[in-house]
Amino acid sequence: MKRRIRWLQWVFSAFVAALSGLLFSSAWASSISAPGMPKLSTPSVLDTASPNALEISRLFWLVMGFSIFVMAIVTAFMIAGIIGGVRDRDHSVEPPQTHGNLKLEVAWTVIPLIILAILLVPTLSAIYQLDGFAAPKDAIEINVVGRQFWWEMAYKDSGVVTANEVVAPVGTAVKLNLASGDTMHSFWIPQVAGKTDLVPGNQRTLWFTPDREGVFYGHCAEICGDSHANMRLRLVALSPENYKKWQAAAQKAAAPPKAELAVTGSQLFISKGCVNCHAVNGVNTYNRTGPNLSFIGSRTSIAAGILANTPENMIRWLRYTDTVKPGVAMPNLGLNQEEAEQLTAYLESLTLPGFDIKRAINSSEGTEPVKVDDSDSAEPKAEVPTAPNNLASLENAQ
Ligand code: CUA
């Protein structure tokens, strides 16, 4: 019986290992990237893309080092005990009893205390440095609102509003003011910063400085409803020159559609009511119930990062909203294939005027990371931002 249970345990463990391997390797490779699309990095916390994440990974290795050290000592004693026990054939003699041994009790209380005290110093220092209030003064400020199940990014200085993709320049700090529009979410782009919760009625801050170009995968890290697993995001880190071009382009209005299919699609955008929730520069600027679609044609992903931005995926998304993303607020409008194609033609025509962001990302592949000077980053501003009513203050900040 016992042997059978052990055997079942092995099968179960192998099954879980195989399943997680499968999920992690193929899931985002297949659905969220497409040929010609910028390559999406694997979101490893150890493959860092900012000094902030590097700080966290250093802390990880420090804790790991202590853990391995402790484990090695405990294992060594254990092995020595087993060997000694096997050698000592005379089992009739009771081994020495150590219960109530004061020296041992003190030793295993004080040693962990010392280890934890040593770890406390760099941990507190990292928490302090990585908090939003320690962000450099010249940081680009972005108000991020998490909603079921997407992210709004509103750039404080330029007024650019976008969704699900943070665009930022390499070498400049980005400060995020995080708020929630409904329930709790958690902002997490593993390669650039740690998780920070978005709490209703409370504003949190986070900052990081991207140190290399690329597209970095992010994910909501707090269970927030049906499609928590489908609430993803991306960081698009551009060279400073390209960022300037992006910012200039994103402030303009998209060129009106020319192709017949897209023109019909633009009419559907109004008549089907899309315009009531979504904003498009040049059409309506202040509708923020749903994601801002101004330059959706230039984004690398759709549906909050779960699908690569291809016409096929867009049609699928528009026709089967609730199947693609259960619990989504966007209603299924019952579009037929033809209407979905027209609407897709329009949405894909909404590209950044004069700036091909996908080409910019693709051509940057393989470029060396820049050295980010974070010497002044530890200098915190005097005041900690207080904004209890997050949403109202975010709206006013626009
Ligand atoms: Cu938002 Cu999980």
Residues whose N, C-alpha, C, O or C-beta is under 5 A from the ligand:
A	BS01	CUA	M184 H185 S186 C220 A221 E222 I223 C224 H228 M231
